[in-house]
């Protein structure tokens, strides 16, 4: 049988799921990671992902928008109708919906061919015409398609700054004149005054702009668009305001309206008949409509849908191909979860280089760091392995933002200062990239100046960058409750979590200082990285709601300026607490989105000292077990990530493997509701990917904790050195009963450390793990433990 026929036949069988543990192309001797990318994972149940068409880090992000309460990424599969099809989005965020500007909406025709008989306001058209069947939804890298119950099928693909839609008017009659409208709204209905739109009556080109408000930031932003049509004869065009339209008027400038809800307004183009598909090309810019048109004409000169879809797939294939796994025996849904998680790490942040209206210094500009508090832990570390060139550009962008805006951002979107959730966690990102030897044109002197400023200078508005309470931090060694801070202003809460995060931020700064030869400053920041200890209250107990003692003593607690202690229930803001609001509120608690119990483990740089405070490794493991077993932690939020693997520091790497194999199958699945919590710009996806790879990062340090991968082998080809690192399991068990490392070799030599460094990837080393069904002595001796500032004493094997 010819090979081409075999491939077609195998592909068809794969579609029918007759190969549940492997893929058709693997059977044919090839491996294509795109077949395992399911963009609809996280599109319901609060995952808030962007499931549409885009390029890696692409500015253009095309998808159908729904009116769900979880439509932060645009489209959801939760039985809510479609409001329109827009081309700017973020992915996996919390807060209010972001972007979703200038949506298109198609009709097979207007009743009686009267343009006034079509429905224009978003709320009305959504209710009457926005319904669709879930079976009509198709998503794959570079492509999204759905069919409205009213007839139009809408397919879309993208280039970097441009989206291309294909409208097929199913069921349209010979007398129908299909209409496509474009309005001046966004997902959050945040448009401000003076939105403008114009349509050329000869060509049908629609251009316009409006000012909107970002979802989790201060400020405003102004996108521009340029929409062209191709494929069918244009009958007429015009504008609409509220529910009325006219083909006699072709320009509109519209106010926000008097009641606070943006008045509906936009433009439409109508076509002579519905027998031919209509292609709609939407160019984007944050500079001008002329630049939006130029972007579209340069990137999509011929409206070639198939070409651009194929180009987008190839771009994604190139980004995902450095990592290959042996899928033999592994449930295909696990492989889908793995590759889909990696895919989502490259959706945001977005490369807006050349589109920054605020400054142009020749440096890359990335937007939608939303937020670094979420993404520094696993997303950035994963990209340092798989896409170090892009990471270098992102760091250069962060440093450029520091130069022009004054501080590194902790959160940034739509050219606006996002709200700071904890510490100055861009410091951790820069340190992580620095210690792993990534250069890529980064000016590390400027980078060090930026992180040092975070530690030394308090901004007036530390709500949105930098740190607050720096005077108290320096004089007291912690951030006090009810701090007297007259130099800068922000939400005076989160004093425990900010203290712990500032301490780790300072440790990260010290790593850069060390590398640059600033010995005195290295010692200074190493010193202040120990400030976390000043909030440790050795006699503090933790009681359950019924008054029962949890049996553990010694927790972080808030302190006042006079050094007296305050009190926060260690279980407040835990998963057991269903009443507290633990986000950015003026009356919020002293921990952010997590409890004192969980923050009690957040000392990534000095686990040895923390373990000693908690009574030694056995007591530490008991406490960590209690955190997980009694469901105090929530794996759907980022502070939980490292706690899954912190058993390594107590000489119990087998327990980390056991926890990983509890959480992954329980909490993640290849379904629309398959994420715990929202994806947070790829944070969830990268956590999942690292856990399944078997190497978990401690961001800000040249350090990966070793657990067995979920595959017989994992290979990672480094994009810069071209060398391939391999992790291989001997006695691999796809039922995951044998998940404990009995012994290991690195490049053929016995290896007992329970961690490796970044040279594993750059030098293409081979790590071979022999597995068994019971915990062994591997990785348990003091000499095998991950590095810690304090000496490891009193641990196993001393």
N, C-alpha and C positions, 0 to 999 in steps of 0.2 A: 504493500500500500504506500503511495507517495507520502513523503513527510508532511507536506502541506495538509493533506487530508487527515493524517493522524492528528495534527495539531488542532484542526477544526473539531474533529470527533472528541478529542480529550477535553477541549474547551467546553463543548456542549455538556459532556458528562460532569465536568466540574461545576457548571451552572446548576446542574441537578443535584449537587451535593453527594455524588456517588463516591467521591474521594474525601471523606470527612477529616482525614488527618494529613492530607498533603494536597498539593495543587497540580493542575494539569501540566503547567509549563515545567515544573520540576520533573514530572514523569518524562517529559520530552527533553530533559537535560538542560533546562534553562531555569533561571530564577528571576522573577519580576516582582519586586516588592509592592507595586501598585495594586496588584490583585488583592492584597491584604489590607488596603486602606479603605475603611468604611467611615466616610465623613458624617454619617448620620448618628454615630455613637455620640451620646450627649446632647442630642437634639430634642429630648424631652426629659422630664424629671429634674429640671434645674441645672442641666449641664451647661446651658447658655453658649454652646459652641457655634462658630460660623461654619455651616456645612456646605457652602456654595463653591463657586469657581474662583480660583485665584492662583497666582504664582507664589513660590516661596518668598515670603516677606513682601508680597505684592501690595500696591496701593489700591488697585481696582479689585473689589471683592463683590461679585455679583451673586445675588440669591433672591428668592422670594421672601418677603417679609410677612409675618403673621401678627395678629393683635394679641398674642399670648402675653401673660404676665411674666414670661421667661424668654422674651424675644430679644435679649441683649445682643445675640449674634444674628438677629434677623429672622431666620426660619425656625419653626418648631414643628414637631410631630405630636401635637397634643390636642388634636381635634379643634384647633382654632383656624379661622379663615385667613386668606391672604389679603393684605392691604395694598400690595404693589410689588414691584421688582426694582430694587435699588442696587447701587454699585459702590458704596462706601460702608465698611463694617469693621468692628472689632470682634474678637473671639473669646468666649469663655469668661467674660467679665461679670462682676457683681454690679451693684448699684443700679442706676437708671439705664435704660437702653441707650446705646451709643450709636451715633451716625445714622445710617439708613436714609441718606439724603436723596432728593429728586427722584422718587419712584416713578416708574412707568406702569401703565395699566392698560390692557387691551380689551376691546370688544369686537365681537363678530360683526357688529353693526348697531346703529341706533334705531330704535323703533320708528318706522315710517321714514327712515333716512333723515330724520330731523336731529341735528346736532344737539338741540336743546332737550331731546328725549333721552340722551345718554345720562348716566349718573356720574357726577364728578367728585363731590365731597368724599373724602377717604372713609369716613365712618359709614356712610350710606352704601357706597359701592362694595365695601368689605362685607357688610351684612347680606347684601343681595346677590353679589356675584363673586365673592371671594372663596367659595367652597371648592374643595378638590378631594380626590380620592388618594389615599396614601399609596395605593398600588401604582399610581401614575408618577410617583417621585423617583427620580434616578439621580444619583450623585456619584461622581468619581473624580479623581484629581484633574482639575482643569475644566470640569463640566458640572452643570446642574440643570435638571429639567423637571417640569411638572405641568400637568394639564388641568386647567380650570373646568369645573363642571359646566360652565357656560359655553365651553367650546374651545377657546384658544389654548394651544400647546405652546409653552414658553421654554426655550432652551437657551443656555448662556455659557460663554467661555470668556477668558480675559487674557490680556497682555499686562505689562506693568502698570500702565496708567489708563487703560481702556477696556471697556467691556463690550462684547458683541452678543446681541440677543437675536434669536431666530423665532419669529412668531408664525405659527401655522394655525390658520383659522378653521379648525375642524367644524364641520356642520354649517359653514357659511354658505348661503345661497347665491345664485347668480346676481340677484338684485341687491345683495348686502354690500355695504361699504364699510369695511373694518376701520375702526378708529383706535389709535394709540394716544393716550394722554400722558403728560409728564407734569407732575405738580411740585410745588415749592415747599414740601414738608420733609420731616425726618421721623425717625422712630419715636422720639420723645415729644414730638410736636413743640419743639423749642425755638422755632423760627422767630427772629426778632423783626423789627420794622424794615421796610424797604427791600423786600425780595423783588428781584427783577427777572423777567423772562421775555423772550422775543422769538418769533418764528418767521422764517423767510418764506413768503407765499409762493415763490417759484421753486425753491429746492426742498422745502420742508425742514431745513436745518433749524433746530431749536438751541438757543444759547441762553444762559442765565446764571444767576448766583443768588445767594442769600446768606445772612448771618445767623448762626446757631450757637447754642450753649452746650459745652461738653458735659458729660454725664457725672464725672467725679473729679471736677477740677474747677479752678477759678478761670474766668476769662470767656472769650468768645472766639469763634473761628468762622472763616468765610470760604467755602468751596465754590468752584466754578465748574460748569459743565458745557459740553458741546455734543449735541445729538444729531446724527444723520441717519437717513433711511435709504434702503436699497432693495430692489427686487420686485417692486410693484409700482404701478403708476399712481401718482398722488392726485387725489380728487380735489381736496381743499385743505385748509388749515386755519387755525385761529387761536383764540385764548378763551379761558373760562374763569369766572369769578363766582365762588360759592356754587350754586346749582345751575347757573346760566352760562351759555356759551355763544360765541359769534365767530363766523368765518370772515367777518368784515374787519375785525380788529386783530392786530398781530403783535402788539407790544403791551406789557403790563408791568406796573410797579405797584406793589401791594403792601399795605401795612399789616401789623400783627393783628389788629382788631381791638375793639374796646373792652372785650370781656376776658382777655388773657389767653384765649384759645386761638391759634393762628387761623385766620380766615382762609378757606380753601381758594387756591388760585393756581393757574398754570396755563399750559398750551396743549394743543392737540394737532394731530395730522390724520387725515382720512384718506383712504385708498380706494381706487376705482372698483376693485372687486377682491374677493377673498380667496381666489383660486391659487394665487401664488404666495409662497412664504414671504414675509417682510423681515428684512434684516435691519436691526437698529444698533448703531455704533455710538457708544457714549464715552467720550473723552473726558478726562478729569484733570483738574489743576487746582492748586491753592494760590496761584498767582494771577491768572486772568482767564477769561473765556477764550481769548486768542491762543493762549498757551494750551488750553484744553483741546482746542481744535487741532493745533499743531501736533500734540501728542497722539491724537487719534489718527491723523493722516499719516504720521510717520510709522506708527506701530501696526495699523490695520488699513493699508491703502486699498485693499481689494475686497474687503468684507468676506474673507475666505474662512468660514467657520471651521471647516475640517482641519485646515492648516493650523489655525491658532489653538484648536483643541489638542492636536497632536503635539504642537510645540510646548504647550503647558504640561502635558503628560511627560514629555521628555525632560523638562526642567525639574519636575518632581522626581522622576526616576533617577536623575543624576544626584539629587540631594539625598535620596534614601538608599541608594545602592551601596554606599560604603559599609553598611551593616547587613550581613547575611546570616541567617540562622538555619540550622538543620531542623526541618519541621517533622522529621520522621517520628510517627507515633504521637505527635502533639495535637491536641484538639485544635481544629482550624480556627475556632473562635478566640482561643488564646493568642494565636499568631495575629489575628485581626486586631485584637486589643493592643498588642505590642506595636505593630507598625502604624496603626492609627494614632497611637500616643505619640510616636516620633513625628508623624506628619503634623500634628497639631502644634508641636514646638516651633515649627517654621511658618506658621500662619501669621503670628504676631511675634515681635514688633514689626512694623511696616517700614519699608524703605521709601522715605519721602525725599530722597536726595534730589535737589533741583527744584523742589516745590515748597521750600520753606520761605514764607513771606516775611519772616522776622529778621533773618540775616543770611548772608551768603559768603562764607569764608573759604569755600573750596573743599570743606570737609564733608564726609557723609552726614546725612541727617536721617535718623530713625525716629519714628513716633510710635505711640501706643505701647509704651512701657507701663503696663496697666495690671498690677503694680509690681515694682521690684521687690517689695516685701514678700510677695508670693513667688516670684520667678527666680530670685537669686539662688534658691536652695537646690533646684534640680534642672530647671530649664537652661539657664546659662551654662552650667557644667556639662550638660549633654551636648550643647552646641560647640563647646570648646573641643569636644572629641570629633563630632561629625561635620562641623562647618566652621573651623577656626577663622577662615577669611571673613565670614559674615560677623563673627563675634568681634574681631578686630575693628571692623567698621562700626559696630554698635558702640564699642568703648570709645572710639574716636568721636562718635556722635555725642555720647554722654559728656566727654571732656569739652567738646565744642559748646554744648549747652551750658556747662559751668562757666566758660569764658564769656558768654553773652548774657546769661541770665543770673550769674553770680554764684550759683551752687549747683552741685550735681542733683538731679531729680531723684526722688524716691518713687514718684509716680508721675507720668506725663502722658497726655493724650491731646490730640487736636491742637497742637502747638500751645497747650496751656499747662499751668502748674497743677498737677494732681495733688491730692491730699496725702500727707505723710502718715503712714499707719503706725510706724514704730521708730526704729533708728534711722540712721543715714545709710541705708543698705546698699546703695550703689558702691559704697566703700568695699563691701564684700565681693561685689562683682569684679571690680578692678583688681582686687587682691587675688581672686581666683584665677583671673586671666594672666596676671603677672607671674604668679608662682608656677604656672604651667608653661611659661616660656613663650607665650604668644606675642609677637611683635606687630607685624602687619601695618607698619607706619604709625603706630601709637607713640605719642610723645609722653614717655613715662615721667619726665620731669613735671610737665603740666598735670599729668594724672595724679602725681603725688601732691602737688600744690592743692588740687581739688579736694582730695580726701583729707588732707591736713586742715583745710579751711573748715570742713565739716566739724572737726574736733575742736577748733579754736575760736571760731567766730559765730556768734548767734545772729541769724537773720531777723529782721523786723517781723517777718511773717513766717515763723517756723511751722505754721500750719501746713506749709506746702513745699518745703525743702529745708535741708540742714537740721539742726537740733535745737531744742529749747532747753532752758535751765542750765546753760553751760557754767555760769558762775557757781551755782550750787554743786554741780557735778565736780567742779575742780576743788571747791572748798570742803564739801561734805563727803564726796565720793559716792554720791547717789543722787537721783532725782527725787526731791521730797514732795510729799502731798502738800497741796496749798502753797506751792513755791512762791516766794516773792520775786517775781521776774518782771522787771520793768524795761528790759532791753528788747524783748521780742514777745510775740503773742501767738498763741495757738490754743488748742484744747487742753486744759490742765487736767489730764487724766493719764492713765496707762503708766504710772510712775514705776511700777515693778517691771513691766515688760520693756519700757524704754531704758531703764537702768541696765537690764540684762543685755539688751540689744546694743546699747552704746558700748558696753564692755567688749562685746565681740567685734563691733566695728573698730574699736581701738586696737584690738589684736590684729585685725586685718591690715590696718594702717601700718602697724609695726612690721608686718611681713614685707611691705613695699619699702619701708625705710631701711630695713636690713639689706635688701637686695641692692639698694642705691647707695649703700655705704654710710647712712646717717646713724651712726652707732648711738649717739646720745638720745636722739629722738626715738629710735627703736626701743631703748630701755624705758623711756618716758611712757610710751604707749603700751608697752608690756605691763608697766606698773599700773596704769589706769584700767587695763583690761581685767584686773583683779577686783574692780569695784563691785562686781556682782555680789561678792561675799558680804558687803556691808548691809545688805537687805536680808541676810539669812538669820532667821530667829530660831535658835537651836531648840527652844522648849515649846515651839508652836505645835499644837495638835490639830488633827483634822477629824471632824465628826460628821457622821452621816445625818441626813435630815431628821431622823428619829432620835438623834442624840448618841447613837452607837459610835464608839471610837473606831476609826479605821485601823488603829494599831501602829500608826506611823507618826513620828515626832521629828520636827525640824522642817520648816518651810520658809520660803521667802514671804516677807510681809512689808507693807508700806511703812515709811517713816516720815516724821515731820522734820521741819528745819531745826528744831531743838533736840533732835536725835531720839525723841520718844517714839514709841511704836504705835502705829495704827493697826487696823485689822481688816482683812478681807478673807472671808470664808475660802479655804483652799479649793473647794469644789464649785465655787461661783464661776460661771462661764464655762463649766465643763459640759460634756454631753448629758450629764445627769441633771443639769440646771435648765429647765424649760421656761423660766420666767425672765431671766435677766437679758438686757440688751447690751451687748458687749462690743459694739462697734464705735464709730467716731461720734459720740454724743457728749454734750457738755456735762451731763451727769453720769457719764460712763464709769466703769470700774477701773482698777489699777492694772489690769491686764487686758490686752487687746485680742479679741476673738479666741481666747484660750484661757485656761484656768491657772491658778498658782500651782496646782498639781502638775500640769504639763510643762509650764515654764520652769518648774523645778529641775528639769533636765537640760535646760538650754544654757549650757556652758560648753560649747563645742571645743573650746581650746584648752580646757583644763578639767577633763573628766576625772582624772586621777584624784584631784583635790575634792571634787564633788563626791566621788565614791567614798573617800575617807570621811567626809562630813556625814554621809548617810550610813556609816557604820561598817564599811567594807563591801567587798564585791557581793557577798551572799545577801546582805541586807539591800544593796542596790538592786540586785536582780529581783528580789521580792517586791520592792517598791515599783519597779518597772512592770512587773507582772500584774500588780494591782491596777496600775494605770490602764493596762490593756484589758485584763480579764473582767474588771468591773465597769467597763465601758465608759471610763472617764474621758478618754480621748475620742476624737472623731477623725477617721482617716480621710474624710473629705475636706479637711482644712490643713494648711501647710505646716503649722507647728507640730503636727503629728508625724511628719515624714521621718525625721531622724530618729525618733524614739523607737521605731520598728527595728532599727539596726544598732542601737546603743549597747546592746548586750556584748558586742565586741570588746568594749572598753573594760568590761568586768571579766574578760576571759571566757565568755560563753557565746562564741560565734554561732554555735548550733541553735541557740535560742533565737538569734536574729533570723536564721533560715526558717525556723518553725513559725515565727510571727509573719514573715513574708508570705509563707504558704497558707497562712490563715486569711490574711487580708486580701490577697490578689483574687482568688476565685470567689470569695464572699462578696467583695465590694466592687468588682469591675467585671463587665461583660460586654460582649460585642452586640449590644442592643441600643436603641435610642435612649433608653433610661439607664445605660450602663456605666454612668459615672456617679461617684459619691461627691455631692457638692458641685459647684461650677468649676470649669476647667482652669480658670484663672490664667488665661493667655498661654496655656501649655504647661502649667505647673503640674496638674494632675497627670497629663499624658507623659511627661518626662519622669515623674515619680514611678509610674507604672513601668516605663521602659527600662529604667535603671534596675528596678527590683527584678525584672525578668531577665536582664542581662547578667545579673549576679555581681555587679560592681556598683556600690552605692557611694556617691560623693559626699564629702564634708566640705561644703562650699567655703572658699577662702583659704583652703589648705590643699597641699599637693598630696591628696589622700583619697583612696577609694577602699571601702570595706568589702571584703570578699564573702559572697554566699554563692551557692550553686546556681547557675543559670537554669531557666525553665526549658532549655533546649539541650540536645546532646552536644551541640557546639555553637559558638557565636564567633563570627569573624568580623573584624572592624579594620577596614583599609583607611589609613590616615590620609586625608586629602592633601596634606602638604608634603609628607615624606614618602608617600606611596607604599609604605610598609604595612603589612597586615598583622594585627594582633589577633590571637586566637585564645578562646577559653573553651576547654573541652572537658566534658564529664565522662569518666569511666564508670561503668555500672549505672548509666543513666536510666532512670525509671520514669516513664511518662505518666504513671499513676501518682507519682510524687510521694511515695512512701520512703524511698531511699533519698533523703534530702540532706544528709549530714556528711560533711567532709571528713574523711578518714585520714587522708594524706594529700599532699600536693607537690607538684614540681613546677619550677619556673625555668624555661629553656633547658629542660631535662635534668635540672639539679633539684634535690629536695628543698622544699620551701615551707617554712612553718609560720611565717608572719600571717596574720589574718587581714592584712591590707597590702596594697601596692600603690605605686605612684604613677604619675602621668607618662613617664618614660615607657611604660608598658605599651601605650598606644603609639607614641612617636617612633619607637624603636622596633615595633612589631614583634613583641615577645609572645611566647606561648605558655599559658597557664593550664596545667592539667590537674583536674580534681578527681580523686577517687572517692566515690560516694558509698554510703552504707545506711542502714536503717536506724542506727543508734548514735548518740552523741559520742564523740571521741575526744582524745586529748589534743587534737590538732588546733593550733592557734590559741591555746589557753595559757601558755607560760608568759611571764612578765615581759620577756624579751620579744614576744610575738605580738604584743598589744600595739594599738595605734599610738602615735606620739601624743604627749600631753605636756603642758607647761610644767606641772609638778611631777616629781618622781613617782613612779608607780610602786607603792609599798603596800605590803599586806595583801597582795593579790595572789591568785593561784600560782603555785610554782616557786614562790620565794623561799 
